[in-house]
Amino acid sequence: MKQGGVKMVLRFEKWFKAIQIRRSRRTYVTKQIESDSKEVLTDMIVELNQRYTGVKVVFVEKAPDAVFVGAVGPYGKITGAPAYLALVIDTDENFNYEKAGFIGQACVLEATLHGLSSCWVGGYFNKVIAAEEVGINENERVVAVIPIGYARKNLSLTEKMMNQVGDYHKRKSVEDISEGLAQEQWPDWVGSVVKSASLSPSAYNRQSIHFVVGEDGETITLRITNPSEETNVPKGIDRGIAMLHTEVATNHLNIPGAWHYDKEANVVAFQKS
């Protein structure tokens, strides 16, 4: 697919496998990211940052401890990560949260392939310190950070508690998150794509994206539930992550298509071509 005239050669096929195995982790061992892995990630970030205007990923080779001081929130304490990614947007761009979610999750899946773990943090971090460490322009802001590193072999007590109490890895069924054309009438590719997209991580595991399948079976619209609800993590980021999973799956299945945006209707849709 092409976006904005840039031909993407990203590793969609490899990422399809990473979707199945990636899990959020918050506790890391004290180990620097291996140079080969870091080189692949930083080269890919250069490419991702060409995909859209008004949005970028910044690799910060520094422990994110200062960014999380006094900002534990519902995520639990994050410790030991040697580096983090910062998602930066130009506040004047359309669908900038979606774009940030898309390129951020691409980095997460690539990191997974290198044995690295990660954790999306969109609400509870010190945005002032993050902005200082990243170095942003006047019209930019950091909307999310993603610690990355080598996770501890065993879950920490906090991680165990969050998994047991918060159902942080429990997923809604495809039936619960799909609308439109009856499921028994879906083409085979639609079912595979919606299943992959349903594995998208979301803030507080709220799973606020619904997939509306067009009556022709060739369009999947990603709808935000309760879009007017006030949240400290914009739901557009969740939708962007789901968009990345959708595109990974369509590439895996060799389904050509393109994204269409409608700002007035707050609609983002994948249209098969």
N, C-alpha and C positions, 0 to 999 in steps of 0.2 A: 504494500500500500504506500501511497505517497501522501504527505501532509505538507502543505506550504512549500512545495517544490523540492523537498528534501527526501531522497530515496533512502528508506530505512533498511538497514541490514542487521537489525537487532536479532537476538537469538530466541525467537518466538517458540521454536520447536523444543528447545531445551527448557524454556520457562514452563511449558505445559506440564512437564514432569515435576518441576519445582512447586507448582500450585498444590499438588497432592501432599507434599511432605512438609511444607513450611508451617512453623508454629511460632507464635510470639514468645519471646523469652526476655527476662528482665535481669537475670543475674549471669555475669560473664566472668571468665577466668582472666587473670592479668597477663595478656599476651598480645603483642602487636600483630596487626594483620599482615600476613605474608606478602612479600613484595610482588609476586606474580599476580596474586588476587587483587591487590591494590591497583596494579597497573591496568588490569582488565576493567575494573570498576571505574577508574578515573577516565579511561578512554571512552567507555560507554556513556559516561555522564556528559562528556563533550558532545557526543552525538545526540543524546536525548535533549540537551539544551538547545539544539537546532530545530527541534520538532515544532515548538511553539514560540511565539513571542510573548513577553510579559510573564514568563515563568521559568524557573531554573532550579536545579539541584546543586548544592554546594557540599563538597566533601570536606569535612573538618577533621583533620588528623589530630584530635585532642579529646581527652576524656570529657564527656558532657556533664561532669559532676556539678560545675557551677551553674549550668542551665537548669538543673533540677533542685537546687537548694531551696527548701521551703515550699516545694511544689510536688509533693508525692501524689496527692489526689487518689482516684480509684485504681490507678495503674499498679500501685505498689512501688516500693523503692527500687530504683534501677541502679545497679552497681557494677563496676568493673569494666565497662565498655571502653575500648581504647580510642574510639572514634565515633563520629555520628554524621548523618546527612541532614542538611537543613533544606527545607522547601521554601523557596522565596517567590513571592508574586508581586507583580505590578498591579496595584489596586484598580487601575483603570481598564484592565483587560476583561473581556467577556469570558465567562466560564473558566475563570482562572483557577478556581478551587478544583474543578474537574481535571484540568491539565496538570495541576500539581499532584493530585492523587495518581494520575496515570503514570507520570514519569517517576514518581517516588516508588510506586509498587514495582515498576520495572527494575529499579535498583535493588529492591528487596528480594525479588526472585533471582536476580543474577547473583546476589550475595549468598543466597541459599545454595546455589550450585557450587560455591566455593567452601562449603562447610561453615558459613557464617550465619549467625542468628541475628535477629533484629526485633524491634518493637516500635510500632507507630505511636507517637505521642503528639496529640493535636491540641490539647486543652491546658494541661497542667505543666507548664514550663515557663521559665523566666524569659519573656520575649525581649526584654531590654538587653540582657546579657547575651542572648543568642544573636541579636542584631549586631552587637559589638564584636563578637567573635567571628561572625560571618563576614561583616563589612558590607553593608547594604547601602543603596542609594536612597535619597530622600523620599522618593515615591514608592519604595519597596517595603515589604515587611515579611518576617518569617512566620509562616502559618502552621508549620509542623516540624518536628525533629524526629529522626529515626536513629537511635543508638545501634551500632553494629559491632560485632565481635564474636568470639568463640564462647558459646554458652557452657556453663557448668554441666557436667555429665548428668547430675541429678538435679531435680527441681528444688528450688529453695522452699522454705516453709511458706513464704508469702505466695509464691507461684502455686504451690499445692492448694493453699486456701482459696485463691482466686479461681482456680479450676473447679474446685468442689462447690464453692458457694455461688460464684458468679456465672457459672456455665459459659465461660469465656470461649470455649471451643465448640459449644453446641450449635448446630446449624438448623435453621428452619427448613422444612421440606420444600421441594420445588413447587408443590401445589400451593403452599402458603405464600409464595413470593411471585407467582406468575398470574397473568391476566390475559384477556383477549381471546384469541383462537383457542378452542378446546384442546387440551393436551393430546388427546388421542388423534388429533388431526395434524399435529406438528410434523414437519419433515424431520428426518433423523438428526440432521445437523443442529436443529434448533434445540432439541433436548440436551445434546452434548454441550452446547454453548451455555445454556442456562445453568446446567449443573456446575460447570467450571466457574461461571460467574457467581454462583451462590456460595462458593468457598472464599469469596473476597472478605478480608478482614474489614471491620468497621469499628468506629468509636464506641466503646462500651459494649461491643458485640450487638449493637442495636439492629443491624441488618435492615436498614431503612430503604433499600432499593428494591423496587418491584420491576419485573420484566414483562412488558406488554407485547405480546406476539400479534403482529398484524394479521388480518383476515386472509391475506395472500400467502402467509407463511414465509415471507421474505424480509420482514422488518421486525427488529427487536428494539423497542423503546425502553429506555431506562428511566423509570419514574421515581421521584423522591416522595416517600410517604410523609404526610404532614410537613410540607415544605416551609410553612410559615412558623413552625415551632422554633422557639429561641433555644439555641444550644451553644455551648462554648467551643464545640468542634463543628465547623460547617459540614452539612450533609453532602455538599458538593464534592468534598474530598472522598467520601465513601463512594460516590457515583463514579468518580475518576478511577478509583481502584477497581471497581467492577467493570469499567470500560476496558481497562488493561487486560483483565481476565477474559473478557469477551473477545478482544482482538487476538489474544494468544490462542484461544480455542478455535476461532475461525481460520487463523493461519495454519494451525495443526490439521484442520479438516480440509484445507485448500478451498475455503469458501471466500471468493472475492467480494469486496464491498467497501463502503466508506461511511464515515460518521457525518451526521447532519445535525446542526444545532439550530434551535429556535428560541431566542432569548425571551420573546414576549410570552410564549407558552411554557417556558422553562422546560424544554424538551431536548433530550439528546437521544438520537436513534441510530442504530446500525442498519443500513440498507444493503441487502445483497445485490450485487450487480450482475 
